[in-house]
Amino acid sequence: MPQLETSPAPAPTIAAAPSPLHSGIEIGTLISLEILAAMFPLTGGFFLFGWRAIGATAVILLSTLVTAAVWSQIGWRGRQMNLWHCLWMALVLSLMLPAHLFSTAPLDNQIVWPILPAAGMILAMLVWLLGGIGAQRIQPSVVTVLILFVLFHDALTPRYVLRVDRMVVGDLLKSVPAQSPMIEKGAWLFVSRGAGGPGVDALQVVPATEKLLAYTSGQVRPDRSSLTLQMLIRDQMPPLEDLIIAGQSSAIGTGSAVIVIVGGLFLLYRGLIDFRLPVLTLLAAMACLLILPIPVVITDTATEWRWFAFRQHYLGWPVAITFMNYELLASPLLLTIFFLSNAPGQRPITRRGRAIFALGLGALSAILQLYVFASVGPYIALLLVSLLTPTLDRTLRPRTLV
């Protein structure tokens, strides 16, 4: 009896697992979601800093895309460039720069407008140099901001915020000092309306980061016999509402902590952020801010430093926690956590690696904020811990049993 020929059964196939490099999401979808999330803090910046913020963002986007189009024709690195990726990086960069740079008039005897196109060109060249999306171990926008900070530190210090009744349409540079006798002390949301009178659109406000750094580094000298942490918070710091809701002088994307968090929650909801990153980073930063030594009393002749400042009977937990909140909300730490640290290729692949990455980012951010640069401390911390990502991936990668 003839035997029937049977074809061999097909070998079983294993469905390809989504790449952990980009959370199982296609590159195009990832970029579009990141751009959409960046619109939350960017829109908030447009309201708080007006048309100059819109103009600054437009210049950065245009200069980045034009430069990227040129560099994309150069070598094999150019072929890896993606204009949508460059657009995303340009939006992130615009969140990190102040709106007053969009001005042809000199500010403090400096011409500042060339910084904006220069920022876009530097960013595009760094994207070409550091590789395409997924291959970048270092965030190009962070490196760009740090380069500009070294070269133009004073010009990059934000000092203006629009009045609440002149949002969007007001001119950021038509301002009066917030310490003017005609302006009462209080939250921006309530006291800025009509402040300064007709012809005034904005207030000049010393950034909270500068006041904090001057105190925690021991550089400030007291106006009276002594300066304590309670006096700093009570007399010199703005209300916490200005940092939480809106009203502080800051970069375009960090004027409102609430809006930054909303954009970050959107990324968490869409699965672009591992929840370990924001949670562990914040916990590490909070712990370090409570433990590390800070001045508790500054006099003309000496500065009294204390570890665990909350243990001092004249400070206690309320003052220490309030100080910690100011440090977290005044700095760009939230922007760093949600919009910078989760870039593909920059964060470790494994869960344990991400946990170590987050703890290191939080601790180093707190140290740099307290003693080095409060305004860019989290950016420097991210740059440093990102260099450890390849080592963490090699050391903690999953190993097969056979």
C-alpha positions as CSV (number, residue, x, y, z in Angstrom):
1,M,0.0,0.0,0.0
2,P,1.6,3.3,-1.0
3,Q,2.5,5.6,1.7
4,L,1.3,9.1,1.6
5,E,4.0,11.8,1.6
6,T,3.6,14.2,4.4
7,S,5.2,17.6,4.5
8,P,7.2,18.2,7.7
9,A,5.4,20.2,10.3
10,P,6.5,23.8,10.5
11,A,8.8,24.6,13.3
12,P,7.2,26.4,16.1
13,T,7.9,30.1,16.2
14,I,8.2,32.3,19.1
15,A,6.6,35.7,18.9
16,A,9.1,38.5,19.0
17,A,9.1,40.3,22.2
18,P,8.8,44.0,22.1
19,S,12.1,45.8,22.3
20,P,12.7,47.1,25.9
21,L,14.7,50.0,24.3
22,H,11.5,51.8,23.5
23,S,8.9,50.1,25.8
24,G,7.6,48.0,22.9
25,I,6.3,51.1,21.1
26,E,7.2,51.8,17.5
27,I,9.6,54.7,17.0
28,G,7.2,56.9,15.2
29,T,4.5,56.4,17.9
30,L,7.1,57.1,20.6
31,I,8.2,60.3,19.1
32,S,4.6,61.5,18.4
33,L,3.6,60.8,22.0
34,E,6.7,62.5,23.4
35,I,6.0,65.6,21.3
36,L,2.4,65.6,22.5
37,A,3.4,65.3,26.1
38,A,5.9,68.2,25.7
39,M,3.1,70.4,24.6
40,F,1.7,70.5,28.1
41,P,4.6,72.4,29.7
42,L,5.2,74.3,26.5
43,T,1.6,75.6,26.4
44,G,1.9,76.6,30.1
45,G,5.1,78.5,29.2
46,F,3.3,80.3,26.4
47,F,0.6,81.5,28.9
48,L,3.1,82.5,31.6
49,F,5.8,84.2,29.4
50,G,3.7,85.3,26.4
51,W,4.6,85.8,22.8
52,R,8.3,86.0,23.5
53,A,8.1,82.3,24.6
54,I,6.4,81.5,21.4
55,G,9.0,83.3,19.4
56,A,11.9,81.7,21.2
57,T,10.4,78.2,20.6
58,A,9.9,79.0,16.9
59,V,13.5,80.1,16.4
60,I,14.8,77.0,18.1
61,L,12.6,74.7,16.1
62,L,13.5,76.4,12.8
63,S,17.2,76.5,13.4
64,T,17.3,72.9,14.5
65,L,15.4,71.6,11.5
66,V,17.3,73.6,9.0
67,T,20.7,72.6,10.5
68,A,19.5,68.9,10.7
69,A,18.5,68.9,7.1
70,V,22.0,69.9,6.2
71,W,23.8,67.5,8.5
72,S,21.6,64.6,7.4
73,Q,23.4,64.7,4.1
74,I,26.8,64.2,5.7
75,G,28.2,60.6,6.1
76,W,26.6,57.5,7.6
77,R,25.7,59.4,10.8
78,G,23.6,61.8,8.7
79,R,21.6,58.9,7.3
80,Q,20.7,57.9,10.8
81,M,19.1,61.3,11.6
82,N,15.4,61.6,11.8
83,L,13.8,65.1,11.4
84,W,10.9,64.1,13.7
85,H,13.4,63.1,16.4
86,C,15.2,66.4,15.9
87,L,11.8,68.2,16.3
88,W,11.3,66.4,19.6
89,M,14.7,67.3,20.9
90,A,14.2,70.9,19.8
91,L,10.9,71.1,21.8
92,V,12.6,69.7,24.8
93,L,15.4,72.2,24.5
94,S,12.9,75.1,24.3
95,L,11.4,73.9,27.6
96,M,14.8,74.4,29.2
97,L,15.6,78.0,28.0
98,P,14.1,81.3,29.2
99,A,11.7,83.3,27.0
100,H,13.5,86.7,27.4
101,L,16.2,85.5,24.9
102,F,13.7,86.4,22.1
103,S,14.7,90.1,22.1
104,T,16.7,92.2,19.7
105,A,17.2,94.9,22.4
106,P,20.3,94.5,24.7
107,L,19.6,93.0,28.1
108,D,22.2,94.1,30.7
109,N,24.3,95.5,27.8
110,Q,24.3,92.1,26.1
111,I,22.8,91.1,22.7
112,V,21.0,87.8,23.6
113,W,19.0,86.8,20.5
114,P,21.8,84.9,18.7
115,I,21.7,82.4,21.6
116,L,18.5,80.9,20.2
117,P,19.6,80.0,16.7
118,A,23.0,78.9,18.1
119,A,21.2,76.6,20.5
120,G,19.3,75.0,17.6
121,M,22.4,74.5,15.5
122,I,24.4,73.0,18.4
123,L,21.5,70.6,19.1
124,A,21.4,69.4,15.5
125,M,25.1,68.8,15.4
126,L,25.0,66.9,18.7
127,V,22.2,64.7,17.3
128,W,24.4,63.9,14.3
129,L,27.4,63.2,16.6
130,L,25.7,61.1,19.2
131,G,23.7,58.9,16.9
132,G,20.1,58.3,16.1
133,I,17.3,57.5,18.5
134,G,18.0,54.5,20.6
135,A,21.7,54.9,20.2
136,Q,22.1,58.0,22.2
137,R,23.5,57.4,25.6
138,I,23.6,61.2,26.3
139,Q,20.6,63.5,25.9
140,P,21.6,66.1,23.2
141,S,19.3,68.8,24.6
142,V,21.0,68.5,28.0
143,V,24.4,68.8,26.6
144,T,23.3,71.9,24.6
145,V,21.9,73.6,27.6
146,L,25.0,73.0,29.7
147,I,27.2,74.3,26.9
148,L,25.1,77.5,26.7
149,F,25.1,77.7,30.5
150,V,28.9,77.7,30.6
151,L,29.2,80.4,27.9
152,F,26.2,82.6,28.8
153,H,25.3,82.0,32.4
154,D,24.0,85.5,33.2
155,A,22.0,85.7,30.0
156,L,20.3,82.4,30.7
157,T,19.1,83.4,34.2
158,P,15.3,84.0,33.9
159,R,14.0,87.1,35.8
160,Y,10.6,87.8,34.3
161,V,7.0,86.6,34.6
162,L,3.9,88.1,33.1
163,R,1.1,89.6,35.2
164,V,-1.9,87.2,35.5
165,D,-4.1,89.7,33.5
166,R,-1.5,90.0,30.7
167,M,-0.8,86.3,30.1
168,V,0.0,85.4,26.4
169,V,-0.4,88.9,25.0
170,G,1.9,90.8,27.4
171,D,5.5,91.8,26.7
172,L,7.8,90.1,29.2
173,L,10.3,92.9,29.1
174,K,7.8,95.6,30.0
175,S,8.4,94.9,33.7
176,V,8.9,96.4,37.2
177,P,10.7,94.8,40.1
178,A,8.4,92.5,42.2
179,Q,10.0,94.1,45.3
180,S,8.7,97.6,44.3
181,P,6.8,99.3,47.1
182,M,3.7,99.6,44.9
183,I,3.4,95.8,44.7
184,E,2.2,94.0,47.9
185,K,3.8,90.7,48.9
186,G,1.8,87.6,48.2
187,A,1.1,84.8,45.7
188,W,1.5,85.8,42.0
189,L,-2.0,84.6,41.2
190,F,-3.6,87.2,43.5
191,V,-1.2,90.2,43.7
192,S,0.1,90.5,40.1
193,R,-3.1,91.6,38.6
194,G,-2.7,95.3,37.8
195,A,0.7,95.4,39.5
196,G,2.9,98.3,38.4
197,G,0.0,100.2,36.7
198,P,-0.7,100.9,33.0
199,G,2.1,100.0,30.6
200,V,3.5,97.3,32.8
201,D,3.0,93.7,31.6
202,A,5.4,91.7,33.8
203,L,7.3,91.5,37.1
204,Q,11.0,91.1,37.6
205,V,11.5,88.2,40.0
206,V,14.8,86.8,41.4
207,P,14.7,83.1,40.7
208,A,14.1,80.9,43.7
209,T,17.0,78.7,42.7
210,E,19.4,81.6,43.1
211,K,18.2,82.4,46.6
212,L,18.4,78.8,47.7
213,L,21.9,78.2,46.3
214,A,23.2,81.4,47.9
215,Y,22.0,80.1,51.3
216,T,22.8,76.4,51.1
217,S,26.3,77.1,49.8
218,G,26.9,79.6,52.6
219,Q,27.7,82.5,50.2
220,V,24.9,84.9,51.3
221,R,25.6,87.5,54.0
222,P,22.8,88.4,56.4
223,D,21.3,91.9,56.4
224,R,20.9,91.7,60.1
225,S,22.9,90.0,62.8
226,S,22.0,86.6,61.5
227,L,20.1,84.7,58.9
228,T,18.3,81.4,59.7
229,L,16.6,78.9,57.5
230,Q,13.2,80.0,58.9
231,M,14.0,83.6,58.0
232,L,15.0,82.7,54.5
233,I,11.7,80.8,53.9
234,R,9.6,83.5,55.6
235,D,11.2,86.7,54.2
236,Q,12.9,85.9,50.9
237,M,11.3,82.9,49.2
238,P,8.1,83.3,47.1
239,P,5.0,81.5,48.2
240,L,5.0,77.8,47.4
241,E,1.9,78.4,45.3
242,D,4.0,80.3,42.8
243,L,6.2,77.2,42.2
244,I,3.3,74.7,42.3
245,I,0.7,76.5,40.2
246,A,2.5,79.3,38.3
247,G,4.2,82.6,38.8
248,Q,7.9,82.0,39.2
249,S,10.6,83.3,36.9
250,S,11.9,80.2,35.1
251,A,12.6,78.5,31.9
252,I,9.7,78.2,29.5
253,G,8.8,74.7,30.5
254,T,9.3,74.9,34.3
255,G,7.1,77.7,35.3
256,S,4.3,75.5,36.7
257,A,5.1,72.2,38.5
258,V,1.5,71.1,38.0
259,I,1.6,71.3,34.3
260,V,4.9,69.4,34.2
261,I,3.5,66.7,36.3
262,V,0.4,66.4,34.1
263,G,2.6,65.9,31.0
264,G,4.6,63.3,33.0
265,L,1.5,61.5,34.0
266,F,0.4,61.3,30.3
267,L,3.7,59.6,29.5
268,L,3.3,57.2,32.4
269,Y,-0.2,56.4,31.2
270,R,1.0,55.7,27.7
271,G,3.8,53.4,29.0
272,L,6.7,55.6,28.0
273,I,8.1,55.9,31.5
274,D,8.9,53.2,33.9
275,F,7.2,54.3,37.2
276,R,10.4,53.4,39.1
277,L,12.2,56.4,37.5
278,P,10.1,59.2,39.0
279,V,9.3,57.4,42.2
280,L,12.8,56.4,43.2
281,T,14.4,59.6,41.9
282,L,12.1,61.7,44.0
283,L,12.5,59.5,47.1
284,A,16.3,59.6,46.8
285,A,16.3,63.4,46.3
286,M,14.0,64.0,49.2
287,A,16.1,61.8,51.5
288,C,19.3,63.6,50.6
289,L,17.7,67.0,51.0
290,L,16.7,66.1,54.5
291,I,20.0,64.4,55.5
292,L,22.8,66.4,53.9
293,P,24.4,69.3,55.8
294,I,22.9,72.7,55.3
295,P,23.4,76.0,57.1
296,V,21.0,76.5,59.9
297,V,22.3,79.9,61.0
298,I,24.5,82.3,59.0
299,T,26.2,85.3,60.7
300,D,28.7,87.9,59.5
301,T,31.6,85.9,61.0
302,A,30.5,82.2,60.8
303,T,28.1,79.7,59.3
304,E,26.6,76.9,61.4
305,W,26.2,73.7,59.4
306,R,24.1,70.7,60.5
307,W,23.5,67.2,59.2
308,F,19.8,66.1,59.7
309,A,18.7,69.7,60.1
310,F,15.2,68.7,61.1
311,R,16.6,67.3,64.4
312,Q,17.5,70.8,65.6
313,H,14.9,71.9,68.1
314,Y,14.5,75.4,66.5
315,L,13.9,73.9,63.1
316,G,11.9,70.7,63.3
317,W,10.1,68.8,60.6
318,P,7.8,71.6,59.3
319,V,10.7,73.8,58.3
320,A,12.8,71.0,56.9
321,I,9.9,69.7,54.8
322,T,9.1,73.2,53.5
323,F,12.7,73.7,52.6
324,M,12.7,70.3,50.8
325,N,9.6,71.3,48.8
326,Y,11.2,74.5,47.7
327,E,14.3,72.7,46.5
328,L,12.2,70.1,44.5
329,L,9.8,72.6,43.0
330,A,12.2,75.5,42.2
331,S,14.7,73.4,40.3
332,P,14.2,71.6,36.9
333,L,14.2,68.2,38.7
334,L,10.6,67.4,37.7
335,L,11.2,68.3,34.0
336,T,14.4,66.1,34.1
337,I,12.5,63.1,35.6
338,F,9.6,63.1,33.2
339,F,10.9,64.5,29.9
340,L,14.7,63.9,29.9
341,S,15.6,60.7,31.8
342,N,13.3,58.4,29.9
343,A,14.8,58.7,26.4
344,P,15.5,55.4,24.7
345,G,19.1,54.3,24.9
346,Q,19.7,56.6,27.8
347,R,18.0,54.7,30.6
348,P,19.1,51.1,31.5
349,I,17.2,48.2,30.0
350,T,16.8,46.1,33.1
351,R,14.5,46.9,36.1
352,R,17.3,46.7,38.6
353,G,19.4,49.0,36.4
354,R,16.7,51.5,36.2
355,A,16.3,51.5,40.0
356,I,20.0,52.2,40.4
357,F,19.9,54.8,37.7
358,A,16.9,56.6,39.4
359,L,18.5,56.5,42.9
360,G,21.8,57.9,41.6
361,L,19.9,60.6,39.6
362,G,18.0,61.7,42.7
363,A,20.9,61.7,45.1
364,L,23.3,63.5,42.7
365,S,20.7,66.0,41.8
366,A,20.2,66.9,45.4
367,I,23.9,67.3,46.0
368,L,24.4,69.5,43.0
369,Q,21.4,71.6,43.8
370,L,22.5,72.3,47.3
371,Y,26.2,73.1,46.7
372,V,26.9,73.7,43.0
373,F,24.2,74.9,40.6
374,A,20.5,74.8,41.7
375,S,19.3,75.9,38.2
376,V,21.1,73.1,36.2
377,G,22.0,70.6,38.9
378,P,19.5,67.9,37.7
379,Y,20.8,68.3,34.1
380,I,24.4,67.7,35.3
381,A,23.3,64.8,37.4
382,L,21.5,63.2,34.4
383,L,24.5,63.6,32.2
384,L,26.7,61.9,34.8
385,V,24.4,58.9,35.6
386,S,23.7,58.4,31.9
387,L,27.3,57.5,31.4
388,L,26.8,54.5,33.7
389,T,24.0,53.1,31.6
390,P,26.2,50.8,29.4
391,T,27.9,49.4,32.5
392,L,24.5,48.8,34.2
393,D,23.2,47.1,31.1
394,R,26.3,44.8,30.8
395,T,26.4,44.0,34.5
396,L,22.7,43.4,35.2
397,R,21.5,41.9,31.9
398,P,19.4,38.8,32.2
399,R,21.5,35.6,31.8
400,T,20.4,32.3,30.3
401,L,20.3,29.2,32.5
402,V,22.0,26.9,29.9
